[in-house]
Amino acid sequence: MKINLNAFTLSALFLALPLTVNAAQDELVEQGKYLAKLGDCTACHTIDEGQANGGGLPFTTPFGIVYSTNISSDEEFGIGHYSLEDFTDAMRGGVAPKGNLYPAMPYTSYHLLMDQDIEALYRYFLSTKPVKQKNRDNDLMFPTNIRFGLKAWNLVNHDSKVFEADADKSEKWNRGSYIVNGLGHCGECHTPRDVMFAMDQSRHFEGELIGGAEASDITPKELNRQGWTKQDLDDVLRKGYSRKGTVFAGMYPVVFHSFSHLTEDDMSAVTSYLLDNDAEVTAKSDTFNGHDKSDPGYKLYSGYCAGCHGINGEGKPNVSPALIANATIDKVVPINTLSVMLNGVEEQRYSHTHGFYAMPSYRDTLNVKQLTELTNYIRKVWTKQSSDLTESQVQGWVDKIEDSIADAAH
């Protein structure tokens, strides 16, 4: 019997080809799953007790409420009918098949994504469980409820260019920049907005007051001034707490839905970019200037704070974070110090064995005079910041916090 080896080899090749294609598709889906976590997609597109990616989560803006959309693979209500080109247009240009998207969907950051990452995300979302959940209508005031106006907004405020590496920086730094500015979309909260509510790139990462708390200044200049190390950033982004304090308010869910899932290499890239330094940074010595029992703030601290934070600000494991080296109190403007005093902090659970108790609100307990005395005392003992804040200054910051809360509620 004569065997045609060429025909046999060709047949084997064609039989193996589908397996190779399927393996490549599976790898692309897995990559997309990882990227979706970096982008915090499911957290924004899932309501409490709802089905993953079904949409409906409300986002309060100065113009009304925008609801996240269904991004499951459902062909009627989700994105199952999208082509790759449709998906790319939505990610880079904020344009979906049915019209313009509101920039509550951070295409103003996602446009930086490379083609292969957009395709990976697309393949992943098409592999997810379809959710039969109709999209909610937004509740926006006129004229912002007319989507056509977004074309003009994009023309003025949006640049859809893809990420370009900085040739003067390392590969690690560029990877960190790609994650932080692209899928991480950190600038959407940490960069101040201009009069058209676009990110003011001249103040990139300088911090913004949102819902009564400040998304902190995360510029390399400020992080290095406060003495953050790469390990500190790794800890706070991966675990939610570090030597420099804890995450709270809007950053708390971001850590657990997104940054805690980063690979070691990607986290190292992120910390290198944020500190603008590939090398490890040496931790600065902690500040503790000792107590002054004659200061009126000492009595306030002893009565309201020391029970949890410790008399010397050392904190208590699984109860309350330390004030020593705490980045929240070591800010030039004490917005977040006042914010946690006024609003408290919800209980934070990082794992079954680690977490911190809730901090109560002192909104109805401490008046402006007491808030001023307590804030000055904390700064005097545990930071090198000015401790001669006036009641007028504190009242001004309290008003800003209250206005920010009111804006988030409407």
C-alpha positions, 0 to 999 in steps of 0.5 A, a space after each residue: 500500500 502506497 501512502 501519499 505523505 504530502 496529502 497526509 501531512 496536509 490533512 493533519 495540518 488542516 485538522 490541527 488548524 482549528 485547535 490552534 485558532 481556538 487556543 489563540 482565541 482563548 488566550 485573547 479572551 483571558 487577556 481581555 478578562 485581565 484588562 477588564 479588571 484593570 479598567 474596572 469595567 464590571 464595577 461600573 457596569 453592575 448594580 448591587 445584587 445585579 448580574 455582572 455587566 448588566 449596567 444600571 449603576 447611577 453616576 451623579 453629575 452636575 447635569 443629572 444622572 447618567 446610568 451605566 449601560 449593559 455591556 454583556 454579550 446580550 444581542 438585544 440589550 448588551 453589546 453582542 451585536 457590536 462589531 470590533 469596529 463598533 467596539 473600537 469606536 466606543 472605546 476610542 471616540 465615545 461613539 456607539 452604534 446608537 449615538 455618542 456616549 457621555 464621558 462618564 464612560 471614560 473613553 477620554 482615557 481609554 482611547 490610549 489603548 492599543 489595537 490588540 488590547 481593544 480586541 482582547 476586551 471585545 473578545 472577552 465581553 462577547 464571551 460573557 454571560 448575556 444579561 437580559 436587562 434593558 438599559 435605563 434612560 438617563 435623567 439629565 437636564 436640558 440641553 445636556 440630555 441631547 446627545 448631539 451636543 457631545 459631538 461638539 464637546 468631543 471636537 473641542 475636548 477629546 483627542 482620540 490618539 493611541 498611546 505613544 511611548 516616551 523614548 526618554 523613559 524606560 520600558 517599565 515606566 512606559 508600561 506604567 504610564 499606559 496602565 495608569 493613563 489608559 485602562 486605569 483611567 486615574 486622571 478621570 478622578 485625580 485631574 481637576 476639570 476645566 469649565 467644560 468639565 474636561 480634564 485639565 491636562 495642565 494640572 494632570 493628577 493634581 487632585 480633585 474634590 469629588 463627593 465630599 472627599 479629595 481624589 488626592 494629588 498623585 503627581 510624582 512631586 507630591 508623592 515624593 514629598 510625602 515620602 511614598 516608596 514603591 512598596 507603600 504604593 504597592 501595598 495601598 493599591 493591592 491591599 488597600 492599606 499601607 504604612 502611609 494610611 488607607 484608601 477610603 471613599 471612591 478609591 476603596 472599591 477601585 482597589 478591590 475590583 481593579 488594582 488588586 488584580 495587577 500582576 507583579 510586573 504591572 504593579 511595579 510598572 505603575 509604581 515606577 511611573 507614579 514616582 517617576 523612578 524605576 529604582 526603589 525609593 528610601 523611606 523618609 523618617 517618620 514625624 512625631 513631634 511629641 504632645 503639648 498638653 497645654 494645647 486645646 487640641 490635645 484634649 480634643 485628640 485625647 477624647 475623640 481620637 486616641 482611643 482608636 488611633 493611639 495616644 501617640 498616633 501608632 494606630 491599632 491593628 484591625 481597628 484604626 490606621 496609624 497617624 504616624 507617616 499618614 499621607 491623609 494628614 500630611 497635605 498642605 490643604 487638609 481637605 481629607 482630614 476635615 472630610 473624615 472628621 465630618 463624614 466618618 469612614 465606613 468599615 473597611 474589610 480587606 480580607 477575612 482577617 484584615 480590616 479597620 473599624 468604621 470611623 464615626 462622623 463628628 459633623 454634629 459633635 465638633 464645631 468649626 472652632 474645635 475642628 480647627 483646633 483638632 486639625 492644627 494639633 494633628 498637623 503640629 504633632 505628626 506632620 511638618 505642615 503649618 499648624 496655624 490654620 484659622 477658623 475662617 480657612 477651615 470654614 471655607 474648606 468645610 463649605 467646599 466639602 459640603 458643596 461637593 456632597 450636595 453636587 454629588 446628591 443632585 
